[in-house]
Amino acid sequence: MRHLWDRVRELKLDQVTIGYTVGGWAIIQAISLGASAFQWQPWILQTVIAVAVLGLPASLIGAWALALRESGHLIKPTKVDRQVLTILGALLGLAAILVVVVFWPGRHAASSNLAADQSTAPAASLAVLPFANLGGDESKRYISDGISDQLINALSKIPALSIAAQTSSFSFVGKHQDVKTIARALNVRMILEGSVFEDHGRIRIIAELIDAATGFQIWSDSFDRNLDDILAAQDSITRAITAALTQRLLGKAIASPSQPANAIDPATYRTFLLGRFYVQRDTQEDLRRAADLFKQVTLKAPKYAEGFAQYSHTLVSLETEYGDPAALVPAEQAAQRALVLDPKSILALRSLLAISLEKWDWLAAADYFRRARDINPNNSGVQHSQSILAAAFNYPEQDLEAEKKAADLDPLSFAEHFNLAIWYSQQGRYEEALKAQNAALQLQPTNMAGRDSKCSIEVEGNHLKDAEQLAASMASEYAASAYWLLGCPFDLAVAQGRLAGARKLLDRAAAGYSPSDGNATVFGNSYRRLGDLTTAMMWYERAYAARERDLLLVPTDRLQTRALLNDARWKALWSRQPIQDWLSARAAVGHILGVKTI
């Protein structure tokens, strides 16, 4: 071996190796920077690396050949020279095998699919991941979560950007996954992540923006502040990130609105962030706790628009999710105040839309939606509001359009996939409904609403054995609450012709009815399906008194029969002025929703 190494040095192949390695590495680094800066396709950098790997043994073979030429004449290679050439040839063969194994297109189908998926993501799309809390104190996690949430809210106000909804972005908290996997799941091009460290009254925030297609960092910065100055820190981060991102993606820096000076003091802002923390838990107890905190914020910071908007939205959630009608009056007052302070508060407009629909104030609801859409049509909340408005006025195509867009912006939201499943089911598209419901259940496998809905979809698709198995798996839940008996157990009994059993289930559920359930229309529809129009009308009257929006969709129910529509009692109900106002407003709402008229 010693004689081989000596000959290598005589031929100066060691110097060629060193020079080639240094030069090749510099070229690869330069190409890497170019790929990140100009969003080149990944194959460009891969090709450069492959050529560099193959080029080293090829260059050594060339250097070997040149070294055997003396004054232009070829010197007969010695036995040692031939051994050196054999080794170099073997290295070239190994390099070729390495290139095939690593870079051959079919070798990494999953990676190719990932790149294809990411190429479909909008160029100006971003997900803000929950910032890591590095302090180790979980009681301070609301600070890091609050900063991430505020960044999402601020960036979502820029119409040219598509921002993944907070529900989906926050689903990755505590999960260690690479940015490409996260970007594929959220259908975005850029990932913003960071960390927050708080210690002895000081806070340090680090943020970095990553191009998920290449995995390269394209922007980063750090911020050191006193904890008492957390609002200023969050505001400066938001403005810096917004400017960097818009310059990078849109070709010009767009300044995000800064917080009004002295709108909220640091201690009250921490109360606000704690309220946002409880909102994310989305239980009735946590929503009430959040509402109390936000109310404190509105009292201590009467010029802080976001405090009023969050207070209103939390109260609306308490009413719509947990049947608390007393929450609507303060919710409306808070939302109106938020709009006075910030006319572009999408959250306040969404709250007022929901409140208007609850009050059957149709044109006001449509106007609030229009205003929110004018601010940013790419906001997931705006799309969700469109689906609600379209459903309330029986525009199924506009409802589906918005549900799909909302799901694209919030792909890891159980609610969005669940809503899609309900839409497909209502249209009799069972296979698509089942697919959407399975997607929802992948996110929340134990969710009772999703499991019961899947069971009913199986019934509607005439897969009764599958439905029976699903219903049996939920026997304990059905036994514990009469509320769920109106779901799959009732549907299954009707489909199997067990009408007496279906009536018993229905009567049992009706005995446990509470106005806060908000489902009198469902009882009316169920009694109608059993042919009991008298009892059905009693429940429809209750639905009318409660101003349930589902009542307005009864005539177009795909299971509807002429028996009800020809009934004098129904005709009298349908002729009442509030319902006629809905019919009159429907055309105007359709125009706002972009419904094409023939």
ChimeraX attribute file (.defattr): number of C-alpha atoms within 10 A of each C-alpha:
attribute: neighborCount
match mode: 1-to-1
recipient: residues
	/A:1	6
	/A:2	7
	/A:3	9
	/A:4	13
	/A:5	14
	/A:6	12
	/A:7	15
	/A:8	17
	/A:9	12
	/A:10	11
	/A:11	19
	/A:12	15
	/A:13	20
	/A:14	14
	/A:15	12
	/A:16	15
	/A:17	16
	/A:18	11
	/A:19	11
	/A:20	17
	/A:21	15
	/A:22	10
	/A:23	12
	/A:24	19
	/A:25	13
	/A:26	12
	/A:27	14
	/A:28	16
	/A:29	12
	/A:30	12
	/A:31	17
	/A:32	19
	/A:33	15
	/A:34	13
	/A:35	18
	/A:36	19
	/A:37	14
	/A:38	9
	/A:39	13
	/A:40	16
	/A:41	14
	/A:42	15
	/A:43	12
	/A:44	13
	/A:45	19
	/A:46	16
	/A:47	13
	/A:48	15
	/A:49	19
	/A:50	18
	/A:51	14
	/A:52	20
	/A:53	19
	/A:54	19
	/A:55	16
	/A:56	20
	/A:57	22
	/A:58	17
	/A:59	17
	/A:60	23
	/A:61	21
	/A:62	12
	/A:63	16
	/A:64	20
	/A:65	16
	/A:66	13
	/A:67	15
	/A:68	17
	/A:69	13
	/A:70	9
	/A:71	7
	/A:72	8
	/A:73	8
	/A:74	12
	/A:75	12
	/A:76	9
	/A:77	13
	/A:78	10
	/A:79	9
	/A:80	15
	/A:81	18
	/A:82	11
	/A:83	13
	/A:84	18
	/A:85	17
	/A:86	13
	/A:87	14
	/A:88	19
	/A:89	16
	/A:90	13
	/A:91	18
	/A:92	21
	/A:93	14
	/A:94	15
	/A:95	21
	/A:96	16
	/A:97	13
	/A:98	15
	/A:99	18
	/A:100	14
	/A:101	13
	/A:102	13
	/A:103	16
	/A:104	11
	/A:105	12
	/A:106	12
	/A:107	12
	/A:108	13
	/A:109	11
	/A:110	10
	/A:111	14
	/A:112	14
	/A:113	12
	/A:114	17
	/A:115	18
	/A:116	13
	/A:117	16
	/A:118	23
	/A:119	16
	/A:120	12
	/A:121	20
	/A:122	14
	/A:123	16
	/A:124	17
	/A:125	21
	/A:126	31
	/A:127	26
	/A:128	24
	/A:129	24
	/A:130	24
	/A:131	24
	/A:132	20
	/A:133	20
	/A:134	17
	/A:135	16
	/A:136	11
	/A:137	10
	/A:138	10
	/A:139	9
	/A:140	17
	/A:141	19
	/A:142	20
	/A:143	26
	/A:144	23
	/A:145	24
	/A:146	22
	/A:147	24
	/A:148	25
	/A:149	23
	/A:150	19
	/A:151	22
	/A:152	22
	/A:153	20
	/A:154	16
	/A:155	24
	/A:156	24
	/A:157	21
	/A:158	20
	/A:159	15
	/A:160	16
	/A:161	22
	/A:162	27
	/A:163	28
	/A:164	31
	/A:165	27
	/A:166	24
	/A:167	17
	/A:168	21
	/A:169	28
	/A:170	20
	/A:171	14
	/A:172	14
	/A:173	12
	/A:174	9
	/A:175	7
	/A:176	8
	/A:177	9
	/A:178	10
	/A:179	21
	/A:180	23
	/A:181	14
	/A:182	21
	/A:183	25
	/A:184	21
	/A:185	18
	/A:186	26
	/A:187	25
	/A:188	29
	/A:189	26
	/A:190	30
	/A:191	24
	/A:192	24
	/A:193	19
	/A:194	20
	/A:195	19
	/A:196	23
	/A:197	19
	/A:198	21
	/A:199	11
	/A:200	7
	/A:201	10
	/A:202	14
	/A:203	20
	/A:204	18
	/A:205	24
	/A:206	17
	/A:207	17
	/A:208	16
	/A:209	22
	/A:210	21
	/A:211	22
	/A:212	23
	/A:213	25
	/A:214	19
	/A:215	14
	/A:216	16
	/A:217	16
	/A:218	16
	/A:219	15
	/A:220	16
	/A:221	13
	/A:222	13
	/A:223	14
	/A:224	16
	/A:225	17
	/A:226	15
	/A:227	19
	/A:228	16
	/A:229	17
	/A:230	23
	/A:231	21
	/A:232	17
	/A:233	19
	/A:234	21
	/A:235	18
	/A:236	16
	/A:237	20
	/A:238	24
	/A:239	20
	/A:240	17
	/A:241	24
	/A:242	21
	/A:243	16
	/A:244	21
	/A:245	25
	/A:246	19
	/A:247	13
	/A:248	16
	/A:249	15
	/A:250	14
	/A:251	10
	/A:252	12
	/A:253	17
	/A:254	17
	/A:255	15
	/A:256	18
	/A:257	13
	/A:258	13
	/A:259	16
	/A:260	11
	/A:261	10
	/A:262	11
	/A:263	15
	/A:264	22
	/A:265	17
	/A:266	16
	/A:267	15
	/A:268	19
	/A:269	23
	/A:270	21
	/A:271	19
	/A:272	26
	/A:273	24
	/A:274	22
	/A:275	29
	/A:276	26
	/A:277	21
	/A:278	19
	/A:279	22
	/A:280	15
	/A:281	12
	/A:282	16
	/A:283	14
	/A:284	14
	/A:285	13
	/A:286	16
	/A:287	23
	/A:288	19
	/A:289	17
	/A:290	28
	/A:291	23
	/A:292	15
	/A:293	21
	/A:294	28
	/A:295	21
	/A:296	18
	/A:297	27
	/A:298	24
	/A:299	13
	/A:300	17
	/A:301	18
	/A:302	16
	/A:303	21
	/A:304	24
	/A:305	26
	/A:306	24
	/A:307	31
	/A:308	30
	/A:309	29
	/A:310	28
	/A:311	31
	/A:312	33
	/A:313	25
	/A:314	25
	/A:315	28
	/A:316	27
	/A:317	22
	/A:318	23
	/A:319	19
	/A:320	18
	/A:321	15
	/A:322	14
	/A:323	16
	/A:324	15
	/A:325	14
	/A:326	12
	/A:327	17
	/A:328	25
	/A:329	13
	/A:330	15
	/A:331	26
	/A:332	25
	/A:333	13
	/A:334	25
	/A:335	28
	/A:336	21
	/A:337	22
	/A:338	29
	/A:339	19
	/A:340	12
	/A:341	18
	/A:342	16
	/A:343	16
	/A:344	17
	/A:345	21
	/A:346	27
	/A:347	22
	/A:348	29
	/A:349	28
	/A:350	26
	/A:351	28
	/A:352	27
	/A:353	28
	/A:354	24
	/A:355	23
	/A:356	19
	/A:357	20
	/A:358	19
	/A:359	16
	/A:360	19
	/A:361	17
	/A:362	24
	/A:363	19
	/A:364	16
	/A:365	24
	/A:366	25
	/A:367	16
	/A:368	21
	/A:369	25
	/A:370	19
	/A:371	18
	/A:372	25
	/A:373	20
	/A:374	14
	/A:375	18
	/A:376	21
	/A:377	21
	/A:378	22
	/A:379	28
	/A:380	24
	/A:381	21
	/A:382	26
	/A:383	25
	/A:384	21
	/A:385	27
	/A:386	28
	/A:387	25
	/A:388	19
	/A:389	25
	/A:390	24
	/A:391	19
	/A:392	22
	/A:393	21
	/A:394	17
	/A:395	17
	/A:396	17
	/A:397	14
	/A:398	20
	/A:399	25
	/A:400	19
	/A:401	14
	/A:402	23
	/A:403	25
	/A:404	20
	/A:405	19
	/A:406	27
	/A:407	25
	/A:408	21
	/A:409	30
	/A:410	26
	/A:411	23
	/A:412	25
	/A:413	22
	/A:414	23
	/A:415	18
	/A:416	23
	/A:417	27
	/A:418	24
	/A:419	23
	/A:420	25
	/A:421	28
	/A:422	21
	/A:423	22
	/A:424	21
	/A:425	24
	/A:426	17
	/A:427	13
	/A:428	15
	/A:429	16
	/A:430	22
	/A:431	15
	/A:432	15
	/A:433	27
	/A:434	24
	/A:435	16
	/A:436	24
	/A:437	28
	/A:438	19
	/A:439	21
	/A:440	26
	/A:441	20
	/A:442	13
	/A:443	15
	/A:444	15
	/A:445	13
	/A:446	10
	/A:447	13
	/A:448	15
	/A:449	13
	/A:450	24
	/A:451	22
	/A:452	23
	/A:453	20
	/A:454	30
	/A:455	28
	/A:456	25
	/A:457	28
	/A:458	25
	/A:459	24
	/A:460	20
	/A:461	17
	/A:462	15
	/A:463	13
	/A:464	18
	/A:465	12
	/A:466	14
	/A:467	24
	/A:468	16
	/A:469	11
	/A:470	18
	/A:471	22
	/A:472	13
	/A:473	12
	/A:474	15
	/A:475	11
	/A:476	10
	/A:477	16
	/A:478	20
	/A:479	11
	/A:480	10
	/A:481	11
	/A:482	19
	/A:483	20
	/A:484	18
	/A:485	23
	/A:486	21
	/A:487	20
	/A:488	25
	/A:489	26
	/A:490	22
	/A:491	20
	/A:492	23
	/A:493	17
	/A:494	19
	/A:495	15
	/A:496	13
	/A:497	10
	/A:498	12
	/A:499	15
	/A:500	12
	/A:501	14
	/A:502	24
	/A:503	17
	/A:504	13
	/A:505	19
	/A:506	22
	/A:507	17
	/A:508	15
	/A:509	17
	/A:510	17
	/A:511	10
	/A:512	11
	/A:513	16
	/A:514	12
	/A:515	11
	/A:516	15
	/A:517	14
	/A:518	20
	/A:519	19
	/A:520	27
	/A:521	26
	/A:522	19
	/A:523	24
	/A:524	24
	/A:525	23
	/A:526	23
	/A:527	22
	/A:528	20
	/A:529	16
	/A:530	15
	/A:531	14
	/A:532	14
	/A:533	21
	/A:534	15
	/A:535	15
	/A:536	24
	/A:537	22
	/A:538	16
	/A:539	23
	/A:540	25
	/A:541	18
	/A:542	20
	/A:543	23
	/A:544	20
	/A:545	10
	/A:546	18
	/A:547	18
	/A:548	20
	/A:549	19
	/A:550	20
	/A:551	24
	/A:552	20
	/A:553	13
	/A:554	18
	/A:555	15
	/A:556	10
	/A:557	13
	/A:558	10
	/A:559	11
	/A:560	14
	/A:561	14
	/A:562	8
	/A:563	11
	/A:564	20
	/A:565	14
	/A:566	10
	/A:567	13
	/A:568	10
	/A:569	15
	/A:570	18
	/A:571	12
	/A:572	9
	/A:573	14
	/A:574	17
	/A:575	11
	/A:576	11
	/A:577	10
	/A:578	15
	/A:579	17
	/A:580	12
	/A:581	15
	/A:582	18
	/A:583	14
	/A:584	13
	/A:585	16
	/A:586	19
	/A:587	14
	/A:588	15
	/A:589	23
	/A:590	19
	/A:591	12
	/A:592	12
	/A:593	19
	/A:594	10
	/A:595	15
	/A:596	7
	/A:597	7
	/A:598	3
